[in-house]
Amino acid sequence: MELLLLNFANIDSLKLIYPLLLQGLQLTLLLAIVALPLSLLSGLTVAVTYSFAGARVRKLMVILIDLLRAFPVLVLLVLIYYSLPFFGLTLGSFTAVVVALVINNTGYFSEIFRAGLESIPKGQHEAAAALGFHKFRGMIYIILPQAVRKVVAPLASNSLELIKTTSIASLVALPELLRSARVAQEQTYNPTPLTAAAVIFFIMLWPFSHWVSRLERKAIIGKA
């Protein structure tokens, strides 16, 4: 037990590298704060556009959304960061990670929003028109709020996955929490920094995960 603690929970190593872990945590949170709202907005825009589009445009959008969802975000990041310079466009590490996360999650969020919009009865659209709302105005003020309330649980669940996916930033040497822990491990020659990073992720995400679980249970009970 003493040997286990010495290797995986070494207090001296932790005192030495905790500033590096805090720096990584700050960058992880910054990535989430920037990428999550952009992904939500992008997904919502695609879903609303889909609801107003014609049949042919909808088919094309479905194909594009499926491609976004099927494409591994790690491969997407590699293409954005390492391939775009050949076309004269160079993005910084932070920007490349944000773009990859937004593109990938746009597909998931748009499907969630689309499911919510399609769950609203046609009578609600007719009621909005009867009240004198233009189609787009009725969507914004009457249909969309109802749709969002119905899909809060899957939106929260996917948001949680996005936050965990920020660890891909280590691929382009961006010092987020996991990358910082690996660098710290090389400095201390033991896995204590990785253990600390895992504990930080758990403390940061467990309340969010617990909240998501409650939302999902409420959604199931509501459908019963």
N, C-alpha and C positions, 0 to 999 in steps of 0.2 A: 504493500500500500504506500509505503514511504517512497519507494522508487517511482511509483505511478505519479504521485503528487510532485515529485522532484522534476519529472519530465513534462507533465501536462499542466501543472498548476504551480509553476515556480514563481514565488512572490518577487524574488530579486529580479528575474527577467521581466516580470510585469511592470515593476517600478521603472525599469530602464526604457521600455518601449511604449508605455501608455500614451505619450504625446503623439507618437506616430499613429496609433490606433484612433485617437481622437480626431486627428487630421483626416484619416480615411473615413471615419463616421460622418464628418461634416460634408465630405464630397459625396458620399452615398446619399445622404439626405438631400443635398442640392440637386443631384441627378433626379431623384424621385419628385422633388418639388417642381422641377422644370418639365420633366417628361410626362408626368401624370396628367396635369391639366391640358397640355397640348394633345395628348392621346385622346382624352375624353372629348375635347372640342372637335378634333378631327373625326373621330368616330361618329359623333352626333351629326356633324355636317354631312357625312356620307349617308347616314341613315335618313335624314330629312330629305336630302337630294333624291335618294332612292324612292321615297314615298311620292315625290312629285314627277318622277321620270316616266317615260313611256316604256312599253314592253321591251323594245330592242335595247334601250339604254340600261334597263334593269338587268337583262341577261348579261350584258358586258360588265356591269358593276359586280354582279354575283361572281363572275369568273375572276375579276381582279381581287375581290375580297377573299375568295378561296385561295388564291395565290399568296396573298399576304399572310394568311393564317397558316398555310402549309410550309412557308419558307422559314427555315430555322433562323432565329434572330442572331445567332452567333455567326452564321455564314453571311447574313445580311450586313453585319458590322464589318466583317472582313472585306466584302465587296465595296462598301462605302468608304472605308478608311484607306484601303490599299489600292483599289482600282480607279477611283475617281481622279486621282492625280494624273493618270494617263490621258484623261480627257480635259486636262487643264483646270480641274477643280480640286483644291486641297482643303480639307476640313480639319480643324483641330480635334484632338482626342475627345474632349468633352462634347463638342458639337456632333461629332460622328456617332457617339454613343446615344445621345439624345435623339438624333434623326433615326437611328436603327430601332430604338425602343418605340418611337412614335409610329413609324411605318408599320412595324410588326403588330402593335397593339391597336392600331386603327381598325384592322380587320376584325379583331375580337370585340372591341367596343361597338363598332358599327352594327355587328350582328345582334348584340344585346339590345341596343337601342331600337333596331328594326323590329325585333321580336316584341318589344314593348309597344311600339307604335301600331303594329298589326293586331295586337290584342285588344285595342280600343274598338268598341262596337261602332258600326257605321252611323248609328243613331246620334253619336256624339258629334260627328262631322256635320250631320244634318242640322243638329241643334245649333252649332256654331254659325252655320250659314243663315239659319232662321233669325239669329240675333244680330245679323248684319256684319258678321266678321268675314273679311276677305279670307280666302283659303289659307294663305301663308300666315296671316294674323291669327286665324283660328287654330292653326297648328301650334304656334308659339304660346298662346295664352290659355288654350283649352285642352288640346290633345296632348301636347308634350308633357305638361306637368303630371297628368294621369299616367302616361306611359312610363315616365321616370320612376314614379312611386312603385310601379309594379316590378321594376327590374333593379331596385336598389341592391338586393343581395348579390346577383351575379356581377353587377358593376363593382361592388366592394371586393368580391372575390378576385376579380381580374386585376383590380388595383393592387391587391396584396401580391399577386404573382409578378406584376410589373416591378414592384419594389425589390423583390427577391432577385429579379433578373438583372438589376443594376450591377451585379457582380461580374457581368460580361465585360465591364470596363477594364478589367485587369488584362484582357487580351491586347489592348492597345496601350498598355503601360500607364493607364490612368490610375493614380493612387487612391482608389476607393478603399473601403474597409478590408475586403479580402486581399487585394493587392498589398496594402500596407501590412497586413498580418504576415503575408509571405515574405516581404522584405525584412520584417522584424524577426521572423524565424531564422533567416539567414544570418542575422546579426547575433542572435542569442544561441544558436545551434540546438534549440529544442522547440517542441511544438506548442509551448505555452501561448504564444501570440495567436495561433489558430484556435486554441481553446477559448481564449478571451474574445476573439472575433465571433465565434459561435455563440457565446453567452450574450454578447452585445446584440447580435441579430435576434436571439430568442427574446430578450427583454424588450427590444424595440417592436417586434412583430407579434408577440403572443397576445397582447391586448387587442390588437387589430384583428388577429385571427379569431379570437374568442367572440368579438363583435360580429364578424362575418358569419360564424357558426350560428349565433343567435338569430341573425337576419334570415338565414337559410331555413332554420327551424320554423320561424314565424311564417315564412312564405309557404312552407309545406302545410302548416296548420291552416293557413288561410285558404289554400286550395281544397282542403279536405271538406 
